[in-house]
Each structure stands twice: as structure tokens, then as C-alpha cells.
Amino acid sequence: MADSTTSCAGVVSIWDEVRQLLRRRMLEAIELLLDEELTAGLGCGPYERSGERCGYRNGSERRRITTEVGLAELEAPRGRVWRPDGSTAEFRSRILPRYARRSRQVDEALMGAYLAGVNTRRIRRALEPLVGEAHLSRSAVSRVVGRLKKLFETWEARDLSQESYSILFLDALNLKVRLAGRVVSVPVLAVLGVSEGGQKHLVALRLAVRESATSWGDLVGDLKKRGLQGPLLLVSDGHPGLAKALECWPGARVQRSTVHKLRNLLKHCPPHAHSELKRDYYPIVCARDGLKAREAYDAFLAKWSRLCPPVARSLEQGGLRLLTFYEFPRAMWKSLRSTNTLENLNREFRRRTKTQASFSTEQAAVTLLYGLVAFGQIRLRRIDGHRHLRTLERKLLNQAA
């Protein structure tokens, strides 16, 4: 027993020594970075004569900060920079801003825990052994989370004239939000873009009272107003309100989601005929090429106009926009023939928010969804067949010219 106790005590002692060493090394690294930042800001080092000098050092100050290895105290150099009018101003560090008490890594850990669904009380309890209760109050955690709101507001109003997306996916997901004193399920309109290199980007998120032509029109109109150029292809679920909003980009090709259309067809079909309907539908969306798909489309209409006219009318509503994806390289067909690319993102949204009974405000709902993507909790990969995208863009633009 004594040997076991002695062994455990030895392990604890070694761990304490390792933590102390890590703390010292981190402090040395931070102090070195601060000194290099000040040197760059002043245009020269200590006691150095230079015609590029634009200020002078002004001693140092003790700063207490919380790093990923715990609470620490360091010497932060100070300086003053010259203004054009001959006066001076205090040099402001970007590495360790004024009044900052935590390193960026600690703040990112707090934000990651929040986005993972951990509430403020549990965050404090989990990090208390590392940073101490006095330096991680409830208000401190709330301030870190509050930064997410500001980031979302900036992102939501950003200039889009420098952003270009070849493909836009548009769809909505439902979240429970407290509105007018009651918890109701409301749609969040989402737009996902695919850039020239095939990388997916979250373009817009907006909570609406209902998914209508007005709500989608306002969102798409706002994107266009902020400078977003029209894409080559729009992929949507065919919602009537969304279809009207897409008229803002008349030059874009439109792909109607084949998955959503199949669901619509099944709603118009008697249950006993579902299997037969699927057998006739799949040759349309899984054909060898566009020509075979059109033949299957015509055959479907001819057959189901007799068997079940509502099914045929529903297919005609989708029209040839169901076959637009055949104009693109085969490697991209799977990604382009439905809104599953955005549905996968929505599925992640639902999984991460299922522990939330409801959101207290509209802002809280969309801000959390934005944070999940912005802070890497949900990672967006490249679209299938992205290597063909640049070649395709040049081809389509030449055809348009």
C-alpha cells in the first residue's frame, strides 16, 4: 500500500513539474512575440538607431492572463508611436489586446464547448481546475459567447461583391423558437455556395416566420443587393415561393431536386403503387445520359397519365429542370441532382441542436448555426467532381457569349 501511495505521489509531482515547465515556456514564447510585435510597430529594436523609427519603448507592465496551461503572469512591453501632428499614442498590441485576460486558445475552447451544446455552468465546472473559478465567471463566459453574435452580424451584412459561387443550393430547415410568447417551429432559410475550386461555403442564413415567396424573395434580393453575382446553377427543392425568388437570376440554370420530386410523386400515388412508381422514376434520374433520361421521362408521362393523372401532372410541374444536371460532368451528377448537399448540412444542424428544447430568440437560433460552421464544428468539404468545375465554367460562359 505504501509503495502504491508513494508511486501515485511521484506521478502527481512529475505532472506538476511538467505543468510548470509548460507554463514557463509558454510565457517565454508570448513575451517574445509581444517584443517582436512592438519592434515591428516602432520600426526598430531597443537602442537601435534607424531612420524608420516611428516611436519609442516605454517600459513594461505585469499582465495576468489565462492560457491553456492555466493562470500566468508575464511582462508585456509598452511603447508609444508618433502621430502626424507630433504627439504620441500608446502602442496597441494585437496579440494581447488591452484588458484581455485570456489567450485566444482559451476563448476558442470556451466557444467550442458552447457550440457543442454545453451550457455556461458546465463550461465553468469543466475548466475550473485549469483556470480557476475567479477567472472564469459566468459573465466572462457570456462575454466570450457574445462575441459570436457580433461576428454573425458582421458576416450577415458583409459585402458579397468579392465572393463568387458557381453553384448555389437553397433549402430550409425547421427549428423551435419562442416567438410572441409561444414556442413554434419556424423555417431557417439556408444558402450554400460552391466556389470555383469546388469548396462549399455557407452564404446566408435567415429565420423566417414562414417559407414563402416573400421570405425567399427578400433573402435572394438582399444577396443580389450586396453584390452577389448570379451563379451558373441553382439547385432547389421546387418550393413555389423559392421558384419565384430565383427569377432574380434569370441567366442561371435551375436544377429541381429529384429527391424532393420523388416525395411529391409518392404523395399523389396510391400506396399499393409506390414500388412501381419508383421503378419507373429511377431511369429518369439515374440514366446513362441526358438523352436516355428524356426517353424515360416521356415514357413515365405516357404511362402514368393513364394509371394516375395526378402523378403525371406533378412530374410535369418539375419539367425538364429535373434533368439539368445531365449538362454537367458525370462525376458531379450525384451532387447536383438533389439538395442533399445542403440536406447533409441541415442534418448536422439538427443533430447539434437537438438538445435545445427551443431557442429563446430568433437571433440565438441563427447565430448558433452560423457558429457551428464558422468555428469548424461542422466542416464543409469539396463537392464531388470539383476538378471538372473550372473547365465546365469556361465552357458554359463561352456558350453564353
Steps between C-alpha positions, in 0.01 A plus 500: 500500500780738591677432170179572308442827685862604446472418128181707461659791684800478267278511191316807634831670576631432149176631349528821705856548379392447140223757538739753649745442215225540240382818668851652499561405138167644392562824687842530337344446157226760561748756633724443196206548263393818679854638478525419128159659439608820677828508305309474172257769614776745595712429194814402696621303801615617846788756490506472120547810287295503183343752265188281495440540875141612567486487879680392814477238776339597826589231753276200569205391710401184683205322340303208643348279232338159477662266250430139411744395775338713769531842659830679436670838543731655242691816413335680208716768331348843447569767241375824348470583133523842341197660340513728191437806718806424716314359801527137611254218564536175688589200286212246488589133484293269283647187656397606851241779469446747781294358790521147354527241777485178301696362209324441170534123545301512825229710339482256209466211746213681672330570168546141384344366820204736463442401138520133596194554719664548841333767712683775692491320834655183357767698315608666824502169686706327231766775475513601866793263587697658215429872524335547839148612583596865562629539145211323326183656635162453342518850355846424354364198314200702384728773363695246297176357360377855438782549252337237282195723461716789380683273256168378360368854459814597309480188283129551432555856368830439317573619147452211255643666191833318549337159550419281202319166499444280200223304670248600767293253703187645662283325758342549842509318834267536796597599854293557813516865605305702752303761307228727641500309828465150348744233379435436132679320218631752248710462183860613473582584139850380410718568196812295433743601226767310308803708406720460191723243671202288603507601869162543668428821692208608716368811321191597696275402791175671579212405728154565353150481643404276207663368183332717239571688180538817705756355744709334229468807278627725780799273562600456135440871433725592793778274369477664159491848656820428691676412177467122463537406134261258338619136508517258211266256673231526770392182679177518698210289623243666274310684773263743318626797700862410430436447129368855475797641690744330261377731225750752640768308305332430164824391335566214742412141423264339752509143629187378676587256777420151376466369856235757593314434177485126573347578840239717330418227249451245777253732675283498186526123454299223675720308747464169315663656189802660672742226398394517135529879500856485635600244236377735227649814658857386562584458125430875467748613764753215472530475123820452301464845343255781445350341187411176680363705790268692267373173349427368851329828588268479200425133569413581861255772395334277239449215748395692812267734312282190464571332838490808726467844336593697819841329496560598137394859567738518797790382283414756233519774764866410551546487124838470335662685789526153653753415229725808509777315683563286189660810340782473754786245523394152615720524812277784624160344433456348845562836670291711263181301447365578848541735795658219705818710524305754705284232663817348649586837651146534632526153651810610689316812616218287636737257671691781673183681609285204607599555867340846475131477588460838332690822434409805705538742207523496122854639519614219732387234253674625185808618693558151637466342155747752357746431782493126436640563151717805574687328786545167325253293702346412163754472218397552140691289249537544126225400265532171311662549160642840594797448265265540203349825626747749351485333157122498514482868593708600200288284271167641623624859489620453142158359404328799660725741310 
